């Protein structure tokens, strides 16, 4: 059932890519928010999130995408943690301090605080929190709905962030986030399908130590 819902979320994206004219709703301070506010508030109120994910990375020099699997964790206070379990074990942590990579032995490596990558991560964090006040200065936001399915498209205003992240799409159904896409170009993108999800469950001290900082 979740796979069927994920496909339903992707159909509007395919229609847009094939030239269908769907302008959606432009969200801006004081404009276009009213019809979307209940959904945005529900998404922002989920608190902690733990979800299995499947990630496909598409590159222009590869005929087939890279396939990765793992567990996504979101803490409103700590940020985002992606625990990759296949094909290699590692943890990617994104928070207000920047970007950290942690290997299977617990060794951590920080990205430089002034790098473009960490600036891109700082712009990404408000998306995970559905914080419109923080998002408006960073992104042009369009929202689309088809029945229970919906999606938000975030276009970075900063050209440096746009080059690093590309356009970002968050799609789902009801109050479930099912799909994330980071599209840097037609031939280079990252698709993340969200699977089994738990929300509102506090992380243990051990989990916080292992998966965040």
Secondary structure, 3 states (H helix, E strand, C coil): CHHHHHHHHHHHHHHHHCCCCCCCEEEECCECCHHHHHHHHHHHCCCCEEEEEEEEEECCCCCCCEEEEEEEEEECCCEEEEEEEECCCEEEEEECCEEEEEECCCCEEECCCCCHHHHHHHHHHHHHHCCHHHHHCCEEEEEEEECCEEEEEEEECCHHHHHHHCEEEEEEECCEEEEEEEEEECCEEEEEEEEEEEECCCCCHHHHHHHCC
